[in-house]
Amino acid sequence: MKRAYLLTAVAVVMAAAPAAVHAEEALGDFPTYFWEKSDCVNPPPGPAIHIKLSDVKNGEGNIRISLYNMTDKEFLKGGKKIARIDVRAHEGDMDICLPLPRTGDFSMGILHDEDADGHLDVFSEGYGFPNNPRLLFSPPDAEEASFSVRDGETVTLPITMKYVYPKQNNRGPRHH
C-alpha cells in the first residue's frame, strides 16, 4: 500500500511538473500580482480568489500557483496556463488573494517549490489542488480541481498541501 501511494504521488507531481517549470507566458492586461490577506477583506472590484492554504511544510522557497481555464485539454499542460504567480512560502497556513482576468470556471494547481529553482523535486516538494481531490494513480482532472467565480465575487478556496516524502530531521526518504 505504501508503495502504491508513492507511485501515485510521484505520478501526480510529475504530471504537474510541466506547468510549474515553463517560462512566464504573455498575459495581456491580466495583472500578475498578489494581495496579502488584509487586502482580501476589501479587494478591488472584479472577480478574485482567496486561497486558504494549509499544511505548508516550511518557509523555504515559493508557492507557485498556476491558473487554467477549466478544460481537461488545457489543465496542467505547459503553455496553457492563464497565469503563474510565485508567492514566498510560509510554514503552516497561508492566505493568498488573487485577482482573476474574468468571471467563469477555472482550475488550478499549486506547487511548493522549496528551492525556488523552477524545477520539481519529487522527493521533497509539495502540491495542492482546489477541492482537495483524493488522488490515486494520476493527477486530478480539470473538473476535480475546478472552481467558479461570478462578477464582483471573491471565492474562498481551502487547499491542503500534500508532500510525497516530507523530510524529517534534515534527512531524505531513504534514511527514516
Order of alpha helices (4+ residues) and beta strands (2+ residues): alpha-alpha-beta-beta-beta-beta-beta-beta-beta-beta-beta
